């Protein structure tokens, strides 16, 4: 009992001899005399590692000694050594880049296809412009977006041809634009070249596959879209005013106005799509013409207009162009269905849609129709006045559309007025109910309910 109290109260002598292990602890005799573990010396470990790096580690005895010293398996000496952060080559191997090596050829192929496709499209656009630039320089005083002068104002002689790339502006890898101005009867002409997406074969193939499956989708084709916006007698409003001396020296400007109408020569394969997509062509009637090839049709609002526009030169140019010609249109109506009266204001223009030939030599057959397209405004200014009887139906169509829009506008205004009146009545009723007591509100609501019931019963009686 005394020993127990001494142990609790700390009275036991610290110098007391250790008690020998009893017989019950005989199983732990092997560990009883083991010394306490002590940490390995960092200096010794560092010296051993240095010795192994200098060549001593090449022997099995040294490697086993180092492993025993570090307390790690024998193969730990083969791990990658620690190096400076910039010495990447000492702690990496080729096996670390197998994934990049596998992906690198595919990336190079994609880059090569993109580079080849963009250059091929640029070459196609440059080839088109180099073929058509002489005609544009003959017809216009300025081509391109940098206000480049192409002909002299006095003699009208063509200047030296410029680089075709300077006359084009790439909107995308498959779209190129150009612009021309400075011509009598024409304010300006926009030119757009749409090419296939050679730089992305997967997207190109996907678009063609979808167009093959769905009729509503059209496969991408290389085509030319050109639109000439005519002055229509508004030269003095659109052109900058000149000084008095310049006005005296300048030649008088002729009358460039003509009657507004919609007329077109369209390929039969594109007639349904164009009449569905364009509001102006939906106003016309389609007829075949004896002087035109069998693959084309005339969309016109009057037979007299067709006889005036189908000249011998025009028919010859259409025959030479062949089925590459998609449509050539003369219109004064918008492409989309007009929604407001401002949309019904005539905006006269001449449009040309044409497929691009597969080779550069094919441009020789389409040059005549492109040149005639540029000169159609001159022909319209000279013969663009038709008999009132021929234009009666044309005017009637536009007046009907204007009346229809006016009815829609009046209907919208009446609905707005009705909504405003209902809103005012509701606000007045809410203010009146707010100033009433609970009993007065109940009586007022009952009277409203009775009025509604009488009104609904009268409606049923009238219908019966």
Phi, psi and omega in degrees: 000323179293320178296323180296318179292324178295322179294323180288315185277359179075025182274354181293143180285132179290342181266010180294143182291150180289145182277137180291150180296139180283178181290336180290338182263023182293333181291338182256023182293330181294334183257356185292324183263010181286140180286159177295140179292143179235145181295147180288149180284129180295324181295320180292320179295319179295319179295322179293320179295318178298321179293323179292324179290330182280354176128345181290336183285354181289337180275148179300323181296317180294318180296319180292324178294319178295320178296319179293325180293319182274349180071027181239166177298166185295328184280000180293337179289345180272359179293161184291135183287158175282131181228178175295158185294333182271353181267069185293326185294343181273341181241014176231157178229174180295332181295338179288347185240023179297321181294316178295321179296325179290323182278338185301316179299321179294320178296320178295322178294318179297316178296320180295316180296318179296315180296316180295318181295316179294320178292323178294319178293320178295323178293321178297315179295319178295323178295319178297315182292322179296332178280323185262351181299319178301321179292318179295324179290329176288330186264333187236154179272340182216134179229141179095178184262002181252021177057047181276126178278135184245347180212155181282147184283335185273303187270337181075019180277146182284133178279179181294141181294142180260175179294127181300330180294333179284343179267355181245152176228122182279114174279325176210179180292343179238012179226131179228139184240155173212167187213140180219140179209173181089060180211148178292139178073355181232127177287308178195165180228129175259136181235132180227128176251121178250121183246164178287159184273074179294336182282352180220083184298327180295315178293321178299313179294321180296319178296319179293323179293317178294322177294329178288327182276317184251129179288333181291339180261139182251135178292145180290126178235151177282119185215161176251133175233115181234138181226125175253123179262117186275160178288319182056044177077015182248031180299317183292336179276328185265326182279149177293143181289136179261167178287170182296319180295320179292323178296326179289323180282336185285145178291146180296140180272130180285174180277115183261006182279154176206165181293140180279137179197173177239127182209146182199153167246119190232145173291142184296329180290338183252359187293318181294317180294317182292320179290335177280324183274335186245128178290322185296321180286341177289347179277351186260169174246140184267132179215149173275155182233139185293331183275350182261158178295163187290340182277359185241159177220158180254129172252117187213156174263350180202141179293329179295324177295320179297316180295329181282328185269332181279084177273170180295320178295322180293316180296321178295319179294324179293317179296322179290323180292327179071207185282001172290337177285122179265314179192144169228121193232143170240120188214158173231004182254158181288161178287320180266158178302126181293138179251333181233169179294331178294331179289340181275356178294127183296133174231096190281138182199163178236130184238150177224124173241126186210140176284146178275134177298156181288336181234161181293334179289341180287346179292337181296331179279337181263352180297319180299317181290327176292319178293322178292325176300320179293335184259000178300320177304325176295319179293322179293321179293333182273327184236017188280017177246118184247166181295148178301327179295324180286332182264002182296313180294324179296314179293323180297321179297316180290323178294322178297319179294321179294317178296322178297317179293322178297319178297319179295321179294317179296322178295319178294321179295319178296320178295320177296318178297319179296319178295320178295319177296317178296323179294318178295320178296320180295318178296320178295319179294318179296320178294323179293318179292331182294328182270001181265158173280176182296319180293319179294321178296320179297315179296321181295318180292325177295319178297319178298319180295319178296320178297318179296321179292319178295321180294317179292324178293323177296321179296319178294324179294318180294319179293323179291000000 
